[in-house]
């Protein structure tokens, strides 16, 4: 019988812990804190309580509870926070991770299976973490005759492009990473990069299955970009702007899906094709061409491509919400922040804690984020649902659908929008309020 | 001293254009072409023409370059290109290019374009759009007809009559 650690001794274990703690403290003092100080000198520091936050004050102030929240506040106003955490990458990656788990579990329930079950005590809730650890620890295998530079770079660029797409999505009023005046055109420009990355990574693997998958992906994405762009023009005609925040703000009374249902249907269908979801998942058809253009990816490269795919899925669902479902608008369900905490502080027996800078987020922001996430999750559910219901269609059916049916429907949608505009129902000076 | 961003973009654009011509691998050549087109989009961004820059990205990098890539991957290059290694041709081409560039540059600089200074804001793309559908509508219609004609012509040319319809295309 084998033991995991035959020479285990408690004393040496404790000694190793002390050893590690000693070295960590020594290194932090000698190198860590000076490095942080040096970095802090180059960052523009905020003014807290009428006093400029200097690197020397920063550490002591972070330990002072009455000044922690204002510092956090100042940090949340920076671009770094927006890009890394809230409306940007971190938020989207969280939703993407949740999507992966929900997809597996939901599909299992649809097909009367169990799905992820053993990892984590409750319904396999830690499965995703297990998968991630497995992918990180696996070896990355590059095919011998692959074109190495492109093969290495492609997954990274894929994630970067998906993150650029995420950066254009407004989540709550004023909470968007890049508030571009021509947001929708920027979205089209970013979407145009996905087929390039797909075909380049497929070609660089120098293998038959990825190449067939890549060619299919290219066919599919390029031909479905046209109805995708056309189906969104109706919204642009009615709002008269390309800025995504303004489009979302224009739907305070009613979402555009009420007036442009055909555009919404066309956009949803093209979205499924762009995302390679199931009725249109020919590029990854696992029963025909192994895994399509993902066949030769292994280890964390495959993980990166998966992350990018699900970030893209979130971004498309969020774009649908912003354009057709009213973005962050919804009834106010979040209660206002209790004012007595602001005025008197929190009373706990004899102690009264007065915390400055407390409403960390405004009521509108929390409410907007709540409705946005709720709608986005609903749209993601409808994107995932066909995978349990539909079979895969042939490539000629797919192209026929894209070129002859969806483009025609998109034009019908544009004419409906123009009719509403010229009849004076909607748009500037229209009968219905915006 | 020129703007460093401008210099960087110019170097990227010209460098990748040269690479697109000179690289032996056609795929890398088309990637370099994408770099050149993207650099031009960056120059448009510097000129405050965001609309043109984004369309440059969406149309040229996103569609045209993809088409070129697609063609390169589908066609065997041995069939369309014969390699002719000729030093004299190469130098003659470089010299011709230099002469043309210098002449064009001299014309541009001589035209007084360097002395124009203006404080006017960039033209809004909405104005350009409304001009297109009001004053310049014949040009717009003409462009549309030419594009439709070329698409129809391409469809007619691409049609193959040697394939028999045997009832498989039921979609």
Boltz contact constraints between the chains, C-beta under 6 A:
constraints:
  - contact:
      token1: [A, 182]
      token2: [B, 50]
      max_distance: 6.0
  - contact:
      token1: [A, 182]
      token2: [B, 51]
      max_distance: 6.0
  - contact:
      token1: [A, 182]
      token2: [B, 54]
      max_distance: 6.0
  - contact:
      token1: [A, 185]
      token2: [B, 54]
      max_distance: 6.0
  - contact:
      token1: [A, 186]
      token2: [B, 54]
      max_distance: 6.0
  - contact:
      token1: [A, 188]
      token2: [B, 58]
      max_distance: 6.0
  - contact:
      token1: [A, 189]
      token2: [B, 54]
      max_distance: 6.0
  - contact:
      token1: [A, 189]
      token2: [B, 57]
      max_distance: 6.0
  - contact:
      token1: [A, 189]
      token2: [B, 58]
      max_distance: 6.0
  - contact:
      token1: [A, 192]
      token2: [B, 58]
      max_distance: 6.0
  - contact:
      token1: [A, 192]
      token2: [B, 62]
      max_distance: 6.0
  - contact:
      token1: [A, 195]
      token2: [B, 66]
      max_distance: 6.0
  - contact:
      token1: [A, 196]
      token2: [B, 66]
      max_distance: 6.0
  - contact:
      token1: [A, 199]
      token2: [B, 69]
      max_distance: 6.0
  - contact:
      token1: [A, 203]
      token2: [B, 73]
      max_distance: 6.0
  - contact:
      token1: [A, 396]
      token2: [B, 171]
      max_distance: 6.0
  - contact:
      token1: [A, 397]
      token2: [B, 171]
      max_distance: 6.0
  - contact:
      token1: [A, 400]
      token2: [B, 171]
      max_distance: 6.0
